[in-house]
Amino acid sequence: MHLMLLPGLIFIIIFAYIPMSGLTIAFQKFIPAKGLFGDQTWIGLDNFRYVFELPSFTQVVWNTLYISSLKLILGLVVPIVFAILLNELRNQLVKRSIQTTIYLPYFLSWVVLGGILIDILSPSRGILNEFIMMLGFEPVFFLGDNKWFPVTLVLSDVWKTFGYGTIIYLAALTGIDPGQYEAATIDGANRWQKAWHITIPGMRMVIVLLAVLSLGQLLNAGFDQVFNLYSPQVYQSGDIVDTFVYRIGLLDAQYGVATAVGFFKSVVSFILISVSYFCAYRFAKYRIF
């Protein structure tokens, strides 16, 4: 069992722990020509102070938390509901066909899906706006309106990923003793009562596990998705920490400032995942380790 963890452990060491030596850039006035281990000028917390004083940084953090929170909530609720509904199907062919259909978007990258969504949601030639105009309403600029852009991000992310979550919850349902459903039927319970008192409690541990793991990623609002869908028009509502770091670090070449933001994000994520582990044990008596 421990040998099975070895590939993942090696991956984490190479891509997560070894690069941590670069965190020193957050405390330097980094000049790439001098190299990572060159004679750089140390400026203490100036990079952090500069970032926190930026007028847009508060909005970026708010956008990240807002979008991530909605994704977290819907990313738990939608798969749970869909798994319960699928579990009630008795026709195995229909059940497997639906499982396959909803699972397919998970394998597509956001580069592909981004292009598809841009065409579908186009205000001039998109099929969705064509339908909206057929109903007599004005077309909606889903990817260019600050009011609609966060909603579009959340719903498209849920559509892409809920199939994967549904498979996990269906697997959890196989561990529930069928005798409980038989006993409930004898006692006169209907389907909704069985789902509420047997199915959902039987999925509790898996729900807690996925919620705990998701909470630690609260500041990861989905760089791939946002980067492929956003534009300067929606920076106010769609710019997140990761895209902010990309622009300020790679496009503006402010490497020290970008590293400071990334370091800040890592510290907050560590606190969040620690709190989530504590809450999981405190309220659900569940421990991952």
C-alpha positions as CSV (number, residue, x, y, z in Angstrom):
1,M,0.0,0.0,0.0
2,H,2.8,2.4,0.8
3,L,4.6,1.6,-2.5
4,M,1.4,2.6,-4.3
5,L,1.8,6.1,-2.7
6,L,5.4,6.4,-3.9
7,P,4.7,7.8,-7.5
8,G,2.5,10.5,-6.0
9,L,5.0,11.3,-3.3
10,I,7.8,11.7,-5.8
11,F,5.6,14.0,-7.9
12,I,4.8,16.2,-4.9
13,I,8.5,16.4,-3.9
14,I,9.7,17.3,-7.4
15,F,6.9,19.8,-8.3
16,A,5.9,21.2,-4.8
17,Y,8.8,20.9,-2.3
18,I,11.9,21.4,-4.4
19,P,10.6,24.6,-6.1
20,M,10.0,26.1,-2.6
21,S,13.6,27.3,-2.7
22,G,12.2,30.0,-5.1
23,L,10.1,31.5,-2.3
24,T,13.1,33.7,-1.4
25,I,12.2,35.8,-4.5
26,A,9.2,37.1,-2.5
27,F,11.7,38.9,-0.2
28,Q,14.0,40.2,-2.9
29,K,14.1,42.8,-5.7
30,F,14.6,40.0,-8.1
31,I,16.6,40.6,-11.3
32,P,16.5,37.5,-13.6
33,A,19.9,38.3,-15.1
34,K,21.6,37.6,-11.7
35,G,20.0,34.2,-11.5
36,L,18.0,32.5,-8.8
37,F,21.0,32.2,-6.5
38,G,22.8,35.3,-7.6
39,D,23.5,38.4,-5.5
40,Q,19.9,39.7,-5.3
41,T,18.9,42.7,-3.2
42,W,16.8,41.8,-0.1
43,I,13.9,44.1,0.5
44,G,12.1,42.3,3.3
45,L,8.3,42.6,3.2
46,D,8.2,45.4,0.6
47,N,6.7,43.1,-2.1
48,F,3.9,42.1,0.3
49,R,3.3,45.7,1.3
50,Y,3.1,46.7,-2.4
51,V,0.6,44.0,-3.2
52,F,-1.7,44.7,-0.3
53,E,-1.8,48.4,-1.1
54,L,-2.9,47.8,-4.7
55,P,-6.5,49.0,-5.1
56,S,-7.4,45.9,-7.2
57,F,-6.0,43.3,-4.9
58,T,-8.9,43.2,-2.5
59,Q,-11.3,42.8,-5.4
60,V,-9.2,40.0,-6.8
61,V,-9.3,38.1,-3.4
62,W,-13.0,38.7,-3.2
63,N,-13.6,37.4,-6.7
64,T,-11.5,34.3,-5.9
65,L,-13.4,33.5,-2.7
66,Y,-16.8,34.2,-4.3
67,I,-16.3,32.0,-7.3
68,S,-14.5,29.2,-5.4
69,S,-17.3,29.1,-2.7
70,L,-20.0,28.8,-5.3
71,K,-18.1,26.1,-7.1
72,L,-17.5,24.3,-3.8
73,I,-21.1,24.3,-2.8
74,L,-22.6,23.4,-6.2
75,G,-19.8,21.0,-6.8
76,L,-21.0,19.0,-3.8
77,V,-24.7,19.4,-4.0
78,V,-25.2,18.7,-7.8
79,P,-23.3,15.4,-7.9
80,I,-25.0,14.2,-4.7
81,V,-28.4,14.9,-6.0
82,F,-27.6,13.4,-9.4
83,A,-26.1,10.2,-7.9
84,I,-29.2,9.7,-5.8
85,L,-31.4,10.1,-8.8
86,L,-29.3,7.7,-10.9
87,N,-29.3,5.2,-8.1
88,E,-33.1,5.1,-8.3
89,L,-33.0,4.0,-12.0
90,R,-33.6,0.3,-12.5
91,N,-32.8,0.1,-16.2
92,Q,-29.0,-0.5,-16.2
93,L,-28.6,0.4,-19.9
94,V,-30.1,3.8,-19.4
95,K,-28.2,4.3,-16.2
96,R,-24.8,3.5,-17.8
97,S,-25.6,5.6,-20.8
98,I,-26.3,8.6,-18.6
99,Q,-23.2,8.0,-16.6
100,T,-21.0,7.9,-19.7
101,T,-22.6,11.1,-21.2
102,I,-22.2,13.2,-18.1
103,Y,-18.6,11.9,-17.5
104,L,-17.3,12.9,-21.0
105,P,-16.8,16.7,-20.4
106,Y,-14.5,15.9,-17.5
107,F,-11.9,14.6,-20.0
108,L,-11.9,17.8,-22.2
109,S,-9.4,20.5,-21.4
110,W,-10.6,24.1,-20.8
111,V,-8.8,25.1,-24.0
112,V,-11.3,23.0,-26.0
113,L,-14.3,23.8,-23.8
114,G,-13.4,27.5,-23.8
115,G,-13.6,27.6,-27.5
116,I,-16.9,25.7,-27.5
117,L,-18.4,28.0,-24.8
118,I,-17.2,31.2,-26.6
119,D,-19.2,30.0,-29.7
120,I,-22.3,28.8,-27.8
121,L,-22.5,32.0,-25.6
122,S,-21.6,34.5,-28.3
123,P,-24.1,37.4,-28.1
124,S,-24.3,37.7,-31.9
125,R,-24.2,34.1,-33.2
126,G,-24.3,31.8,-30.1
127,I,-27.0,29.2,-30.1
128,L,-28.0,30.1,-26.5
129,N,-28.6,33.7,-27.4
130,E,-30.5,32.7,-30.5
131,F,-32.9,30.8,-28.3
132,I,-33.1,33.8,-25.9
133,M,-34.0,36.1,-28.7
134,M,-36.6,33.7,-30.0
135,L,-38.3,34.1,-26.7
136,G,-38.4,37.9,-27.2
137,F,-35.6,38.9,-24.9
138,E,-32.4,40.8,-25.5
139,P,-29.2,38.8,-26.0
140,V,-26.9,38.4,-23.0
141,F,-23.2,38.9,-23.1
142,F,-22.3,36.1,-20.8
143,L,-18.5,36.4,-21.2
144,G,-18.4,40.2,-21.3
145,D,-20.8,41.3,-18.6
146,N,-19.5,41.6,-15.0
147,K,-22.9,40.5,-13.8
148,W,-23.1,37.3,-15.7
149,F,-19.4,36.3,-16.0
150,P,-19.1,34.7,-12.5
151,V,-22.3,32.8,-12.9
152,T,-21.1,31.5,-16.3
153,L,-17.8,30.4,-14.7
154,V,-19.6,28.5,-11.9
155,L,-22.2,26.8,-14.0
156,S,-19.8,25.8,-16.7
157,D,-17.4,24.3,-14.1
158,V,-20.2,22.4,-12.5
159,W,-21.3,21.0,-15.9
160,K,-17.7,19.9,-16.6
161,T,-16.9,18.2,-13.3
162,F,-20.2,17.0,-11.8
163,G,-20.0,13.7,-13.7
164,Y,-16.8,12.8,-12.0
165,G,-18.3,13.5,-8.6
166,T,-21.4,11.6,-9.5
167,I,-19.3,8.5,-10.2
168,I,-17.6,8.8,-6.8
169,Y,-20.9,9.1,-4.9
170,L,-22.4,6.1,-6.9
171,A,-19.4,4.1,-5.8
172,A,-20.1,5.1,-2.2
173,L,-23.7,4.0,-2.6
174,T,-22.6,0.4,-3.4
175,G,-21.3,0.1,0.2
176,I,-24.8,0.6,1.7
177,D,-26.4,-2.5,3.0
178,P,-29.4,-3.4,0.8
179,G,-31.1,-4.8,3.9
180,Q,-31.6,-1.3,5.2
181,Y,-33.7,-0.4,2.2
182,E,-35.7,-3.7,2.6
183,A,-36.4,-2.9,6.3
184,A,-37.4,0.6,5.4
185,T,-39.8,-0.7,2.7
186,I,-41.4,-3.0,5.3
187,D,-41.8,-0.1,7.6
188,G,-43.6,1.9,4.9
189,A,-40.9,4.4,4.0
190,N,-41.2,6.0,0.5
191,R,-38.3,6.7,-1.8
192,W,-37.6,10.2,-0.4
193,Q,-37.6,8.9,3.1
194,K,-35.1,6.2,2.2
195,A,-32.9,8.7,0.4
196,W,-32.9,11.1,3.4
197,H,-32.5,8.5,6.2
198,I,-30.4,5.8,4.5
199,T,-28.7,7.0,1.3
200,I,-27.4,10.4,2.4
201,P,-26.1,9.1,5.8
202,G,-24.5,6.2,4.0
203,M,-22.6,8.8,1.8
204,R,-21.6,11.0,4.7
205,M,-18.0,10.0,5.0
206,V,-17.3,10.5,1.3
207,I,-19.1,13.8,1.4
208,V,-17.0,14.9,4.3
209,L,-13.8,13.8,2.6
210,L,-14.5,15.6,-0.6
211,A,-15.6,18.7,1.2
212,V,-12.4,18.7,3.3
213,L,-10.2,18.3,0.2
214,S,-12.2,21.0,-1.6
215,L,-11.9,23.5,1.2
216,G,-8.1,23.5,1.0
217,Q,-8.4,24.6,-2.6
218,L,-10.7,27.5,-1.8
219,L,-8.2,30.0,-3.3
220,N,-7.9,28.0,-6.5
221,A,-10.8,29.3,-8.5
222,G,-9.7,27.6,-11.7
223,F,-6.9,29.3,-13.6
224,D,-7.3,27.2,-16.8
225,Q,-11.0,28.0,-17.0
226,V,-10.8,31.8,-16.2
227,F,-7.7,32.3,-18.4
228,N,-9.5,30.8,-21.4
229,L,-12.8,32.7,-20.9
230,Y,-12.0,36.1,-19.4
231,S,-11.1,39.4,-21.0
232,P,-10.2,42.9,-19.7
233,Q,-14.0,43.7,-19.8
234,V,-14.6,41.4,-16.9
235,Y,-11.5,41.9,-14.7
236,Q,-13.7,43.5,-12.1
237,S,-15.7,40.3,-11.5
238,G,-13.6,37.5,-13.0
239,D,-10.0,38.3,-12.2
240,I,-8.7,35.8,-9.6
241,V,-5.5,35.4,-7.7
242,D,-3.9,33.0,-10.2
243,T,-4.7,35.2,-13.2
244,F,-3.5,38.2,-11.3
245,V,-0.2,36.4,-10.5
246,Y,0.1,35.5,-14.2
247,R,-0.3,39.0,-15.4
248,I,1.8,40.7,-12.8
249,G,4.6,38.1,-12.9
250,L,4.9,36.9,-16.5
251,L,3.5,39.8,-18.4
252,D,4.7,42.7,-16.3
253,A,7.9,40.8,-15.2
254,Q,7.4,41.7,-11.5
255,Y,8.7,38.3,-10.3
256,G,9.1,39.3,-6.6
257,V,5.6,40.7,-6.4
258,A,4.1,37.7,-8.1
259,T,6.0,35.3,-5.8
260,A,4.7,37.2,-2.8
261,V,1.1,36.8,-3.9
262,G,1.7,33.1,-4.5
263,F,3.3,32.7,-1.0
264,F,0.3,34.6,0.6
265,K,-2.1,32.2,-1.2
266,S,-0.2,29.1,-0.1
267,V,-0.2,30.3,3.6
268,V,-4.0,31.0,3.5
269,S,-4.6,27.6,1.8
270,F,-2.6,25.8,4.4
271,I,-4.6,27.4,7.2
272,L,-7.9,26.6,5.4
273,I,-7.0,22.9,4.9
274,S,-5.9,22.6,8.6
275,V,-9.1,24.1,9.8
276,S,-11.1,21.8,7.5
277,Y,-9.3,18.7,8.8
278,F,-10.1,19.8,12.4
279,C,-13.7,20.4,11.6
280,A,-14.0,17.1,9.9
281,Y,-12.8,15.3,13.0
282,R,-14.7,17.6,15.4
283,F,-18.1,17.4,13.8
284,A,-18.0,14.1,11.8
285,K,-15.4,12.1,13.7
286,Y,-13.6,11.6,10.4
287,R,-9.8,11.5,10.0
288,I,-8.0,11.3,6.7
289,F,-4.8,10.3,8.4
